[in-house]
Amino acid sequence: MITDYSHHLQHLTTALKNEQLEVVVSTPLDMVEDLVKIRWGKLARSLFSLRGKQLSAHSAELKLPGSELAYITEATSILSRRHGRN
C-alpha cells in the first residue's frame, strides 16, 4: 500500500511540476499582453493560477490510494535525511 501511495504521489508531483512550469513560462507573456490590452481581471486570475493548481494537487493527494499511510513515507524521508547528516 505504501508503494502504491508513493507511486501515485510521484506521478502527482510530476504533473504539478509540469503545470507550474507552464504557469511560470506563460504568465509573464500573458501579463504583458493583458497590460497592453488593459484586461485587468484576466491579469489578476493569472497571478492566482499557480496557487490554485497547488491547492488542487493537495486535494488530489488526499484522495490517493494509501493516503492514510502518508505519515509513514514522510517520517521515512525525514529520518533518512537526518541519518544522512550524521
N, C-alpha and C positions, 0 to 999 in steps of 0.2 A: 504494500500500500504506500509506503514511503517512497519507493522507487517510482511508482505511478505519479504521485504528487510532484516529485522532483522533476520528472519529465514534462508534465503539464506546465509547471511553473517556469521551466526553462523556455518552453515554447511561448508562453505568455510574455515573458521578459523580452524575448527576441522580437515578438510582434510589437511590443511597446517601444522598444528602441528604434524600430523602423518607422513607427508613427512619429516619434519625437524628432527623428532626423528629417522627415518630411515637413514637419511644422517649422523646424529651425531653418530649413533651406527656403521654403516657400513664403514664410511670414514676412521677412524683410522686403521681398519683392512685392507681395500683396500690399504691404503698408505703404510703399512708395506710390503704387498705383492708386490706392484709396485716398491718400493725401492729395494727390493731383486732382482726382475726380470728386473730392470732398464727400466721401462716403464714410462718415464717422462711425456709424453703427457697425458696419462690417469691420472696420478697423478695430473697434473695441472687442468684437467677438473673436477676432483672430488672436488677440492677446491672451484670451482666456482658453483658447482651444487646447493648448498643451496641458493645462491643469485639468481640464475636463477629460482628456484622454488618460491621464494618470488616475483619476478617480474611477473611471470606467474599468481600468485594468485592476484596480484594487477590488472592486466589486466582483469582477470575474475571478480573481484569485480566491475569494471567499467561497465561490461555487465549485472550485476544482475538486475532483475526487481525491479524498485523503486530506483535505484541508484541515481536518480536526487534528492531524498529526504535524502540522506546520511547526509547532514549537520544538519538535524533535529535530527537524532539519535546521532550524535556526540555532538551537543550542549546540548542535554538532559543528556548525560553521563557526560559531563564536569560540568554542573550545579548541577547535583545530587551529584557529588563528592565534589564540593565546599560547597554545603549545608550541607553535612555530616561532614565537618571540623569545621563548626561554631557552 
